[in-house]
Amino acid sequence: MSEPQKKKELSSEIRILIASILSMAVILLWAKFFAPKPPANFPQTNKTAITAPAAATPATASVSSASRSNASTLAGVATGIAPSNAAAMTPKADAEERTIVVENGLYRVEISNRGAVVKSWQLKKYMDDSKPQRVLDVVHPEAAAQVGGWPFALVLDDGQLEAQANSALYVAGMPEPAAHAGDLAARYAGLPAGPLSAPADLQLTWSDGHLEVTKNFQFDHSYVVRVETTVKFNGMPIKAGLAWLGGFGDLTVQNPVPVDTVFAFYSEGGKLTDLPYKKLEGPEKWGPGLWMGGKDFAGIEDRYFAAAFLPANGIASGSMETRYWKVMRTVQREGKEEPEPVSEVAATTSSGPMALRVYVGPKDYDDLKALKPPLQSLVNFGFLEFIAEPLFHGLKWLHKYIHGYGWAIIVLTLVINMLLFPLRISSYKTTLKMQRVAPEIKAIQERYKKYKLNDPKKQEMNKEVMAIYSREGINPVGGCFQMFLQMPIWFGLNSALRGAIELRHAQWLWINDLAAKDPYYILPVVVGVSMYLVSKMTPMTAADPQQQQMMKIMPIMFSGSFIIFPFSSGLALYILTSSLVGIAQQWYLNRTHPAPAAAKQITRGKK
């Protein structure tokens, strides 16, 4: 190779330098035009922003909101959406917080555009137990502000996105009728000044350019509200749940305390499961994407009211998913701060977009049964449901013809006691027979009283006593059969009275609530007196003076139980009516079936 050719060739150092420059240029150009853009770093927002500006202090709300956010933010942004192929959306937000009121003849609902959550849900036909009484509000503002969550808040798998969605200022409007069915991009029409009268539609939308949320509410003349929610992140739909947060139900009940009456619930395969706060865990149980599927419906309830999330079409059994938990708040009791659990629940659908019907109202048996799916299983009649339910329906039928549930209870008592009168006659005859042979049985017991209970001689005593019963044709339990039959009726009726919304605040004379205790304890005292009179008129079967004394004390003990324990005054009215009927029936039996002369006592001597 000639010398000029060597000069034209580049040295190794020059080649390496040029290659390095070209490589860096390629990397820079690729990073600028082709590389994936990093996800936006959204700041963590406290759930305090869900409330009105002065509703809660940041310190109290941030503690509970952090626990709920930490439960869902376990692996960063859980949406798994790569934003490189998604176009940015136009931000949409309101400039100030507003309250939209929707009402019909049954309820008055206040919805805040901050988070698109419910701040008040008043049931117009029901009053609470405060003095003076107020229209019942099933939303608990103090608890909701303290725990940082309100009804109809969203539950997302990413805590940061969830906090944003539940604290943003949504644009509220009434969507115009869409040109085509199912068009969710309907244009806004301005909200009227003042409350919206149902039937009415309400749409709330918000976007920060990446996260976009739309909630559509449809209100009608019933207790059911249709809610359709769409949540997108960088244009891609993400899973969302609708929650009832911050407590539920009547806070003014006295016995039991409100926290003991609130249950989360769900139905699976037609079987209802109730979950008191003691069976609920903290929100940290539910990681990203963790839901319980296969549910027919889910929700939260207290003794008389319920908020139930239902499938949109009403018949898709097993198409819903749920999660439930409890958070803690601080309450003041007798000047001391104590922790109190707050039960919360969320529901979603197995497929999107999330469309639900939400029932918020009383646990009226007929209304719940008419829903699809039917919810009458929420009316809890206890373990004696097979007795309580017929008694309840009997009372409702009588109430159609008799004004006032108190008088209906009295008529129902008369009917039941007349049906049981043949058993009272049989029981009375058995009592007379046992009274006649009582001296003979006492003589046998005296002869064997020196033996212990486990002595074989006691078996001989029992054989002699049973021989006397057999000779006289006496059934030992025949005298108590009528009383044993009344006991299940008492407990069943008490369950029906305390579990049915129809009996809540039902008045009778001085009683303001037949499902609660008599505030003046008049009924329990009169019940004790009437039961004592019945016992005095009824022949005694026990010859032992101690047993006779116990039979006299029992009415007093029974009356005292109505004062100590929360038996309903409706049950006391039933027992009082039964005792008065029993006095009349016993007087008739004593006149028509006089007690026979006592049999001569049989004595045995040595040969």
C-alpha positions as CSV (number, residue, x, y, z in Angstrom):
1,M,0.0,0.0,0.0
2,S,1.4,3.4,-1.0
3,E,1.9,6.2,1.5
4,P,-1.0,8.4,0.2
5,Q,-3.4,5.6,0.7
6,K,-2.4,5.1,4.3
7,K,-3.1,8.8,4.9
8,K,-6.6,8.5,3.5
9,E,-7.5,5.7,5.9
10,L,-8.8,6.7,9.4
11,S,-6.9,5.6,12.4
12,S,-8.5,3.2,14.9
13,E,-8.9,6.0,17.5
14,I,-10.8,8.1,15.0
15,R,-13.1,5.2,14.1
16,I,-13.9,4.5,17.8
17,L,-14.7,8.2,18.4
18,I,-17.1,8.4,15.4
19,A,-18.9,5.2,16.4
20,S,-19.4,6.5,19.9
21,I,-20.8,9.8,18.7
22,L,-23.2,8.0,16.3
23,S,-24.3,5.6,19.1
24,M,-25.1,8.4,21.5
25,A,-27.0,10.2,18.8
26,V,-29.2,7.1,18.1
27,I,-29.9,6.6,21.8
28,L,-30.9,10.3,22.3
29,L,-33.2,10.2,19.2
30,W,-34.8,7.0,20.2
31,A,-35.4,8.2,23.8
32,K,-37.0,11.4,22.5
33,F,-39.3,9.9,19.9
34,F,-39.8,6.2,20.6
35,A,-39.1,5.3,24.2
36,P,-42.1,4.8,26.7
37,K,-42.9,7.9,28.7
38,P,-42.8,7.3,32.5
39,P,-46.2,7.3,34.3
40,A,-47.2,10.5,35.9
41,N,-46.3,10.8,39.6
42,F,-49.6,11.6,41.2
43,P,-49.3,13.0,44.7
44,Q,-51.0,11.2,47.5
45,T,-54.1,13.0,48.4
46,N,-55.7,12.6,51.9
47,K,-59.3,11.5,51.9
48,T,-60.0,14.6,54.0
49,A,-60.7,16.3,50.7
50,I,-63.8,14.2,50.2
51,T,-65.6,16.1,52.9
52,A,-66.5,19.7,53.0
53,P,-63.6,22.0,53.7
54,A,-64.4,22.3,57.4
55,A,-65.8,18.8,58.0
56,A,-62.7,17.3,59.6
57,T,-59.2,18.1,60.5
58,P,-56.4,16.7,58.3
59,A,-54.9,14.8,61.2
60,T,-58.0,12.6,61.9
61,A,-58.8,11.9,58.3
62,S,-55.3,11.1,57.1
63,V,-54.8,8.3,59.6
64,S,-57.7,6.2,58.3
65,S,-57.3,7.2,54.7
66,A,-53.7,6.0,54.9
67,S,-54.8,2.6,56.1
68,R,-57.3,2.2,53.3
69,S,-54.8,3.5,50.7
70,N,-52.0,1.2,52.0
71,A,-54.4,-1.8,51.7
72,S,-54.7,-1.2,48.0
73,T,-51.3,0.2,47.1
74,L,-49.1,-2.9,47.6
75,A,-47.4,-3.0,44.3
76,G,-47.4,0.6,43.0
77,V,-49.9,1.5,40.3
78,A,-52.0,-1.7,40.0
79,T,-53.7,-0.7,36.8
80,G,-50.9,-2.2,34.7
81,I,-51.7,0.1,31.8
82,A,-48.8,1.3,29.7
83,P,-49.5,4.9,28.8
84,S,-47.2,5.0,25.8
85,N,-50.0,4.1,23.4
86,A,-52.7,6.2,25.1
87,A,-53.5,9.8,24.1
88,A,-53.9,12.3,26.9
89,M,-57.4,13.4,27.7
90,T,-58.8,16.9,28.3
91,P,-58.8,17.8,32.0
92,K,-62.3,18.5,33.3
93,A,-63.0,19.8,36.8
94,D,-65.2,22.2,38.6
95,A,-63.8,25.3,40.3
96,E,-65.7,25.1,43.5
97,E,-67.6,22.6,45.7
98,R,-71.3,22.3,45.2
99,T,-74.2,20.3,46.6
100,I,-76.9,18.7,44.4
101,V,-80.2,17.8,46.1
102,V,-82.4,15.1,44.7
103,E,-85.7,14.2,46.3
104,N,-89.0,12.4,45.8
105,G,-91.8,11.4,48.2
106,L,-89.6,8.8,49.9
107,Y,-86.1,10.4,50.3
108,R,-84.0,13.5,50.1
109,V,-80.4,12.9,49.0
110,E,-77.5,15.4,49.1
111,I,-74.7,14.7,46.7
112,S,-71.4,16.6,46.8
113,N,-69.5,17.2,43.6
114,R,-66.3,16.8,45.7
115,G,-65.8,13.1,45.1
116,A,-69.3,12.6,43.7
117,V,-70.3,11.1,47.1
118,V,-73.5,11.2,49.2
119,K,-73.4,13.5,52.2
120,S,-77.0,12.9,53.4
121,W,-79.7,10.4,52.7
122,Q,-82.9,11.2,54.6
123,L,-85.8,8.8,54.6
124,K,-88.8,11.1,54.7
125,K,-91.3,8.6,56.1
126,Y,-89.2,7.7,59.1
127,M,-88.1,9.6,62.2
128,D,-85.2,8.8,64.5
129,D,-85.3,8.5,68.3
130,S,-83.8,11.8,69.2
131,K,-85.6,14.3,71.3
132,P,-87.2,16.1,69.5
133,Q,-87.5,13.6,66.7
134,R,-85.9,14.4,63.3
135,V,-86.2,12.9,59.9
136,L,-84.0,9.8,59.8
137,D,-80.6,10.2,58.0
138,V,-78.9,6.9,57.4
139,V,-75.6,8.7,56.6
140,H,-73.3,9.4,59.6
141,P,-71.5,12.7,58.8
142,E,-69.3,12.8,61.9
143,A,-68.1,9.2,61.4
144,A,-67.6,9.7,57.7
145,A,-65.6,12.9,58.2
146,Q,-63.4,11.2,60.8
147,V,-62.7,8.0,58.8
148,G,-62.4,9.9,55.6
149,G,-65.0,8.1,53.5
150,W,-68.5,8.7,52.4
151,P,-71.3,6.6,50.7
152,F,-71.0,6.0,47.0
153,A,-67.2,6.6,47.1
154,L,-65.1,4.6,44.6
155,V,-62.8,1.7,45.5
156,L,-59.9,1.3,43.2
157,D,-57.0,-1.1,43.3
158,D,-54.5,1.8,43.4
159,G,-54.7,3.9,46.5
160,Q,-53.4,7.1,44.9
161,L,-55.9,7.0,42.1
162,E,-58.7,6.1,44.6
163,A,-57.8,9.2,46.7
164,Q,-57.8,11.4,43.6
165,A,-61.2,10.1,42.4
166,N,-62.8,10.5,45.8
167,S,-61.5,14.1,46.4
168,A,-61.7,15.7,43.0
169,L,-64.3,18.4,42.1
170,Y,-66.6,16.8,39.6
171,V,-68.6,18.7,36.9
172,A,-72.3,18.1,37.6
173,G,-75.0,18.3,35.0
174,M,-78.1,16.7,33.6
175,P,-77.3,14.7,30.4
176,E,-79.5,15.4,27.5
177,P,-81.2,12.5,25.8
178,A,-78.6,10.7,23.7
179,A,-79.0,10.5,20.0
180,H,-78.5,6.7,20.2
181,A,-79.3,4.3,23.0
182,G,-76.4,3.8,25.3
183,D,-74.6,6.9,24.3
184,L,-72.6,7.8,27.4
185,A,-71.1,11.0,25.8
186,A,-74.3,13.0,26.1
187,R,-73.9,16.7,26.3
188,Y,-74.5,18.5,29.6
189,A,-77.6,20.5,30.2
190,G,-77.4,23.0,33.1
191,L,-78.7,22.0,36.5
192,P,-81.8,23.9,37.6
193,A,-81.7,26.1,40.7
194,G,-82.9,24.2,43.7
195,P,-83.5,20.5,44.3
196,L,-84.0,18.0,41.5
197,S,-87.4,16.2,41.6
198,A,-87.3,12.5,40.8
199,P,-87.5,11.0,38.2
200,A,-84.3,12.7,37.3
201,D,-80.9,11.9,35.8
202,L,-77.6,13.3,37.2
203,Q,-74.1,13.0,35.7
204,L,-70.8,13.8,37.4
205,T,-67.6,13.8,35.4
206,W,-64.0,14.6,36.3
207,S,-60.6,14.1,34.6
208,D,-57.1,15.3,35.2
209,G,-55.9,14.3,31.8
210,H,-54.9,10.8,32.8
211,L,-57.6,9.5,35.2
212,E,-61.2,10.0,34.1
213,V,-64.3,9.2,36.1
214,T,-68.0,9.4,35.1
215,K,-70.9,8.6,37.5
216,N,-74.4,8.5,36.1
217,F,-77.3,8.5,38.6
218,Q,-80.9,7.7,37.7
219,F,-83.5,8.5,40.3
220,D,-87.2,7.4,40.1
221,H,-90.2,7.2,42.5
222,S,-88.9,4.2,44.4
223,Y,-86.1,3.5,46.9
224,V,-83.9,2.1,44.2
225,V,-81.3,4.3,42.4
226,R,-79.4,3.2,39.3
227,V,-75.7,4.0,39.3
228,E,-73.4,3.5,36.3
229,T,-69.7,4.3,36.8
230,T,-66.9,4.4,34.2
231,V,-63.3,4.8,35.3
232,K,-60.4,5.1,32.8
233,F,-56.7,5.6,33.2
234,N,-55.0,7.0,30.1
235,G,-58.0,6.0,28.0
236,M,-58.1,2.4,29.3
237,P,-60.9,1.1,31.5
238,I,-59.9,0.0,35.0
239,K,-61.9,-1.9,37.6
240,A,-63.8,0.1,40.2
241,G,-66.2,-0.7,43.0
242,L,-68.9,1.4,44.6
243,A,-68.8,1.6,48.4
244,W,-70.8,2.6,51.4
245,L,-68.3,4.2,53.8
246,G,-68.5,6.1,57.0
247,G,-71.3,4.2,58.9
248,F,-74.9,3.4,58.2
249,G,-78.3,3.4,59.9
250,D,-80.1,4.9,62.9
251,L,-77.6,6.4,65.3
252,T,-80.3,7.2,68.0
253,V,-81.4,3.7,69.0
254,Q,-80.8,2.9,72.6
255,N,-80.9,-0.8,73.2
256,P,-78.8,-2.4,71.8
257,V,-76.3,0.4,70.9
258,P,-76.1,1.3,67.2
259,V,-72.7,-0.4,66.6
260,D,-74.2,-3.7,67.6
261,T,-77.1,-3.4,65.1
262,V,-75.0,-2.8,62.0
263,F,-74.1,-5.7,59.8
264,A,-72.4,-6.1,56.4
265,F,-74.1,-8.8,54.3
266,Y,-74.0,-10.7,51.1
267,S,-76.1,-13.4,49.4
268,E,-74.5,-16.3,47.6
269,G,-76.5,-19.0,46.0
270,G,-79.7,-17.7,47.6
271,K,-78.2,-17.9,51.1
272,L,-77.8,-14.7,53.2
273,T,-74.7,-14.2,55.3
274,D,-74.6,-11.5,58.0
275,L,-71.3,-10.1,59.2
276,P,-71.2,-8.1,62.5
277,Y,-68.3,-5.9,63.1
278,K,-66.6,-8.6,65.3
279,K,-66.2,-10.8,62.2
280,L,-64.8,-8.0,60.0
281,E,-61.1,-7.5,59.5
282,G,-59.2,-4.3,58.7
283,P,-58.9,-2.8,55.2
284,E,-55.4,-4.3,54.9
285,K,-57.0,-7.7,54.1
286,W,-57.9,-6.6,50.6
287,G,-54.9,-6.3,48.3
288,P,-55.1,-5.0,44.7
289,G,-57.7,-6.9,42.6
290,L,-58.9,-8.9,45.6
291,W,-62.7,-9.3,45.5
292,M,-65.1,-12.1,46.5
293,G,-67.1,-13.1,43.5
294,G,-70.3,-15.1,42.8
295,K,-72.6,-12.9,44.9
296,D,-76.2,-12.2,44.2
297,F,-76.2,-9.0,46.2
298,A,-74.3,-7.3,49.0
299,G,-74.6,-4.3,51.3
300,I,-74.9,-3.0,54.8
301,E,-77.9,-2.9,57.2
302,D,-79.1,-2.2,60.7
303,R,-82.2,-3.6,62.4
304,Y,-84.7,-1.7,60.3
305,F,-82.9,-0.2,57.3
306,A,-80.6,-1.4,54.5
307,A,-78.4,-0.2,51.7
308,A,-78.1,-3.1,49.2
309,F,-76.1,-3.2,45.9
310,L,-78.0,-5.1,43.3
311,P,-77.3,-6.3,39.8
312,A,-78.4,-3.9,37.1
313,N,-80.7,-6.3,35.3
314,G,-82.1,-7.7,38.5
315,I,-81.8,-11.4,37.6
316,A,-78.0,-12.0,37.1
317,S,-77.4,-14.1,40.2
318,G,-73.8,-14.6,41.1
319,S,-72.7,-11.7,38.9
320,M,-71.5,-9.4,41.7
321,E,-68.3,-9.1,43.7
322,T,-67.9,-7.7,47.1
323,R,-65.4,-6.8,49.9
324,Y,-66.1,-5.7,53.4
325,W,-64.0,-4.4,56.3
326,K,-64.0,-2.2,59.4
327,V,-62.1,0.9,60.3
328,M,-61.8,2.5,63.7
329,R,-62.8,6.0,64.8
330,T,-62.7,7.7,68.2
331,V,-65.9,8.6,70.2
332,Q,-66.5,10.3,73.5
333,R,-68.3,8.3,76.2
334,E,-68.7,9.7,79.7
335,G,-65.8,12.1,79.1
336,K,-63.4,9.4,77.8
337,E,-62.2,8.7,74.3
338,E,-63.0,5.2,73.2
339,P,-62.4,3.4,69.8
340,E,-65.4,2.4,67.9
341,P,-65.6,0.2,64.8
342,V,-67.2,1.4,61.6
343,S,-68.4,-1.3,59.2
344,E,-67.9,-0.6,55.5
345,V,-68.7,-2.5,52.3
346,A,-68.1,-2.2,48.6
347,A,-69.5,-4.0,45.5
348,T,-68.7,-4.2,41.8
349,T,-69.7,-6.3,38.8
350,S,-67.8,-9.1,37.3
351,S,-67.7,-7.3,33.9
352,G,-67.6,-3.6,33.1
353,P,-68.7,-0.9,32.9
354,M,-70.0,-1.1,36.5
355,A,-73.7,-0.7,36.5
356,L,-75.6,-1.3,39.7
357,R,-79.0,-0.7,41.3
358,V,-78.8,0.5,44.9
359,Y,-81.7,0.1,47.3
360,V,-81.5,2.5,50.3
361,G,-84.6,2.3,52.5
362,P,-86.6,0.4,55.1
363,K,-86.6,-3.3,55.5
364,D,-90.3,-3.5,54.6
365,Y,-91.0,-7.2,54.0
366,D,-93.4,-6.7,51.1
367,D,-91.3,-4.1,49.4
368,L,-88.1,-6.2,49.7
369,K,-89.9,-9.3,48.4
370,A,-91.0,-7.4,45.3
371,L,-87.4,-6.5,44.3
372,K,-85.3,-8.5,41.9
373,P,-83.5,-10.3,43.4
374,P,-85.9,-10.5,46.4
375,L,-84.4,-9.2,49.6
376,Q,-87.0,-10.3,52.2
377,S,-84.4,-12.4,53.9
378,L,-83.0,-9.2,55.3
379,V,-85.9,-9.1,57.7
380,N,-84.4,-11.1,60.6
381,F,-87.0,-13.1,62.6
382,G,-84.4,-15.1,64.5
383,F,-84.1,-18.8,65.0
384,L,-87.9,-19.1,65.6
385,E,-88.6,-17.7,62.1
386,F,-91.1,-20.5,61.4
387,I,-93.3,-19.1,64.2
388,A,-92.4,-15.4,64.0
389,E,-93.1,-15.0,60.3
390,P,-96.7,-16.4,60.4
391,L,-97.5,-14.2,63.4
392,F,-96.1,-11.2,61.6
393,H,-98.2,-11.8,58.5
394,G,-101.2,-12.4,60.7
395,L,-100.7,-9.0,62.4
396,K,-100.3,-7.3,59.0
397,W,-103.5,-8.9,57.8
398,L,-105.4,-7.8,60.9
399,H,-104.0,-4.3,60.6
400,K,-105.8,-3.9,57.3
401,Y,-109.2,-4.1,59.2
402,I,-108.1,-2.8,62.6
403,H,-106.6,0.7,63.1
404,G,-103.4,0.4,65.1
405,Y,-101.0,-2.5,65.7
406,G,-101.7,-2.4,69.4
407,W,-105.4,-3.4,68.9
408,A,-104.3,-5.9,66.2
409,I,-102.1,-7.6,68.8
410,I,-105.0,-7.8,71.2
411,V,-107.2,-9.4,68.5
412,L,-104.5,-11.8,67.5
413,T,-104.1,-12.8,71.2
414,L,-107.8,-13.5,71.5
415,V,-107.7,-15.7,68.4
416,I,-104.7,-17.7,69.6
417,N,-106.1,-18.2,73.1
418,M,-109.4,-19.4,71.7
419,L,-107.6,-21.9,69.5
420,L,-105.6,-23.1,72.5
421,F,-108.6,-23.3,74.8
422,P,-109.2,-27.0,74.3
423,L,-105.6,-27.5,75.5
424,R,-106.3,-25.4,78.6
425,I,-109.3,-27.6,79.3
426,S,-107.2,-30.8,79.0
427,S,-104.4,-29.2,81.1
428,Y,-107.0,-28.2,83.8
429,K,-108.4,-31.8,84.0
430,T,-104.8,-33.2,84.3
431,T,-104.1,-30.7,87.1
432,L,-107.2,-31.8,89.0
433,K,-106.2,-35.4,88.8
434,M,-102.6,-34.6,89.9
435,Q,-104.1,-32.5,92.8
436,R,-106.2,-35.5,93.9
437,V,-103.3,-38.0,94.1
438,A,-100.8,-35.4,95.4
439,P,-101.1,-36.7,99.1
440,E,-100.5,-40.2,98.0
441,I,-97.4,-39.2,96.0
442,K,-96.1,-37.1,98.9
443,A,-96.4,-40.2,101.2
444,I,-94.3,-42.2,98.7
445,Q,-91.7,-39.4,98.5
446,E,-91.5,-39.2,102.3
447,R,-90.7,-42.9,102.6
448,Y,-87.8,-42.6,100.1
449,K,-86.4,-39.2,101.1
450,K,-83.6,-40.7,103.2
451,Y,-82.0,-42.2,100.1
452,K,-79.6,-40.3,97.8
453,L,-80.4,-39.4,94.2
454,N,-78.0,-42.1,92.9
455,D,-79.4,-44.8,95.2
456,P,-81.1,-47.7,93.4
457,K,-84.0,-47.2,95.8
458,K,-84.9,-44.0,94.1
459,Q,-85.7,-46.0,91.0
460,E,-88.3,-47.9,93.0
461,M,-89.8,-44.6,94.1
462,N,-90.2,-43.5,90.5
463,K,-91.8,-46.8,89.6
464,E,-94.4,-46.4,92.3
465,V,-95.2,-42.8,91.3
466,M,-95.5,-43.8,87.6
467,A,-97.8,-46.6,88.7
468,I,-100.2,-44.1,90.3
469,Y,-100.1,-41.9,87.2
470,S,-100.9,-44.9,85.0
471,R,-103.7,-46.0,87.3
472,E,-105.3,-42.6,87.2
473,G,-104.6,-42.0,83.5
474,I,-102.4,-38.9,84.1
475,N,-99.8,-37.5,81.7
476,P,-97.2,-35.9,84.0
477,V,-96.4,-33.1,81.5
478,G,-100.1,-32.7,80.5
479,G,-100.6,-29.9,83.0
480,C,-97.7,-27.9,81.6
481,F,-98.2,-28.5,77.9
482,Q,-100.3,-25.4,77.3
483,M,-97.6,-23.3,79.0
484,F,-94.8,-25.0,77.0
485,L,-96.7,-24.2,73.8
486,Q,-97.1,-20.5,74.7
487,M,-93.4,-20.0,75.3
488,P,-92.3,-20.4,71.6
489,I,-95.2,-18.1,70.6
490,W,-93.9,-15.5,73.1
491,F,-90.4,-15.6,71.7
492,G,-91.5,-15.8,68.1
493,L,-93.8,-12.8,68.6
494,N,-91.1,-10.8,70.3
495,S,-88.8,-11.5,67.3
496,A,-91.5,-10.4,64.9
497,L,-92.2,-7.2,66.8
498,R,-88.5,-6.2,67.1
499,G,-87.5,-7.2,63.6
500,A,-90.4,-5.7,61.5
501,I,-90.2,-2.1,60.4
502,E,-94.0,-1.9,60.5
503,L,-93.9,-2.1,64.3
504,R,-91.2,0.5,64.7
505,H,-92.7,3.6,66.3
506,A,-96.2,2.0,66.2
507,Q,-98.3,3.7,68.9
508,W,-100.9,2.4,71.3
509,L,-102.4,4.5,74.0
510,W,-99.4,5.7,76.1
511,I,-96.9,3.4,74.2
512,N,-94.9,5.3,71.5
513,D,-93.1,2.2,70.1
514,L,-94.5,-1.3,70.4
515,A,-91.1,-2.7,69.3
516,A,-89.4,-1.1,72.4
517,K,-89.9,-1.3,76.1
518,D,-92.8,0.4,77.9
519,P,-91.2,3.7,79.0
520,Y,-93.3,3.9,82.1
521,Y,-93.2,0.1,83.0
522,I,-97.0,0.1,83.3
523,L,-97.5,-3.1,81.2
524,P,-94.9,-5.2,83.1
525,V,-96.5,-4.4,86.4
526,V,-100.0,-5.2,85.2
527,V,-98.7,-8.4,83.6
528,G,-97.3,-9.5,86.9
529,V,-100.5,-8.8,88.7
530,S,-102.6,-10.6,86.1
531,M,-100.4,-13.7,86.1
532,Y,-100.5,-13.8,89.8
533,L,-104.3,-13.8,89.7
534,V,-104.3,-16.7,87.2
535,S,-102.0,-18.7,89.4
536,K,-104.2,-18.2,92.4
537,M,-107.3,-19.4,90.4
538,T,-105.5,-22.4,89.0
539,P,-105.4,-25.6,91.2
540,M,-101.9,-26.4,92.5
541,T,-100.4,-29.7,91.5
542,A,-97.4,-29.4,93.8
543,A,-97.9,-30.4,97.4
544,D,-94.5,-29.2,98.5
545,P,-94.9,-25.8,100.3
546,Q,-91.6,-24.6,98.7
547,Q,-92.8,-25.4,95.2
548,Q,-96.1,-23.6,95.9
549,Q,-94.2,-20.6,97.1
550,M,-92.1,-20.6,93.9
551,M,-95.2,-20.7,91.8
552,K,-96.4,-17.5,93.6
553,I,-93.0,-15.7,93.0
554,M,-92.8,-16.6,89.3
555,P,-95.2,-13.9,88.2
556,I,-93.1,-11.3,90.0
557,M,-89.9,-12.6,88.5
558,F,-91.5,-12.6,85.0
559,S,-92.7,-9.0,85.4
560,G,-89.2,-8.0,86.5
561,S,-87.6,-9.5,83.4
562,F,-89.7,-7.1,81.3
563,I,-88.2,-4.2,83.2
564,I,-84.6,-5.4,83.0
565,F,-84.4,-7.0,79.5
566,P,-85.4,-5.2,76.3
567,F,-88.5,-7.2,75.6
568,S,-90.9,-5.3,73.4
569,S,-94.0,-3.7,74.9
570,G,-96.0,-5.4,72.1
571,L,-95.1,-8.8,73.7
572,A,-96.1,-7.5,77.2
573,L,-99.4,-6.5,75.7
574,Y,-99.8,-10.0,74.2
575,I,-99.0,-11.6,77.6
576,L,-101.3,-9.2,79.5
577,T,-104.2,-10.0,77.1
578,S,-103.5,-13.7,77.4
579,S,-103.6,-13.4,81.2
580,L,-106.9,-11.6,81.2
581,V,-108.3,-14.1,78.8
582,G,-106.9,-16.8,81.1
583,I,-108.7,-15.3,84.1
584,A,-112.0,-15.5,82.3
585,Q,-111.3,-19.0,81.0
586,Q,-110.2,-20.3,84.5
587,W,-113.3,-18.8,86.1
588,Y,-115.4,-20.7,83.6
589,L,-113.5,-24.0,84.2
590,N,-113.8,-23.6,88.0
591,R,-117.5,-23.2,87.6
592,T,-118.1,-26.0,85.2
593,H,-115.4,-28.5,86.4
594,P,-115.3,-28.2,90.2
595,A,-112.4,-29.9,91.9
596,P,-113.2,-33.5,93.1
597,A,-112.7,-34.6,96.6
598,A,-109.2,-35.7,97.4
599,A,-108.5,-39.4,97.5
600,K,-107.8,-41.0,100.8
601,Q,-104.1,-41.3,101.5
602,I,-102.8,-44.8,101.3
603,T,-100.6,-45.9,104.2
604,R,-98.6,-49.0,104.5
605,G,-97.7,-50.6,107.8
606,K,-95.8,-53.7,108.8
607,K,-97.6,-57.0,108.9
